[in-house]
Amino acid sequence: MRIELPPLRERREDIPALYDEFLLHAAKRYNRPPPPLTSEYLRRLMAQDWPGNIRELRNAADCHALGIGRDAMSTGTGAAQSLTEAVENYERGLVADEFTRQEGNIARTSEALKIARTTLHDKLKKYGLI
């Protein structure tokens, strides 16, 4: 028996449900709260061609859960982030999440992240977290 499954670009109505499911799984896998999905963001997801099909959609959800790559889609520029921007966004998310978990305690946060307190303090200032 042969089952034909059309490409994702031909079944755009499935994108919101699939993306939401992938995003929830990614957030759980990375131990992060699922980021909110705006209608504008979903509209942009549905407008893409998805040449990588379902795997590309799943990767996009992973990046969204990690805070990587959101800016290009949310601003509508279509420009991909540079590696430096992606790393900074990821680092900002990690530092902010741990700082919140540690209730603003710099010493405990630096221990949890395994970085020097002075380095953590610099990152907190850099990202506007203190």
Buried (B, 14 or more C-beta within 10 A) or exposed (E): EEEEEEEBEEEEEBBBEBBBEBBEBBBEEBEBEBBEBEEEBBEBBBEBEBEEEBEBBBBBBBBBBBBBBBBBBEEEEEEEBEEEBBEBBBBBBBBBBBBEEBEEEBEBBBBBBEBEEEEBBEBBEEBEBE
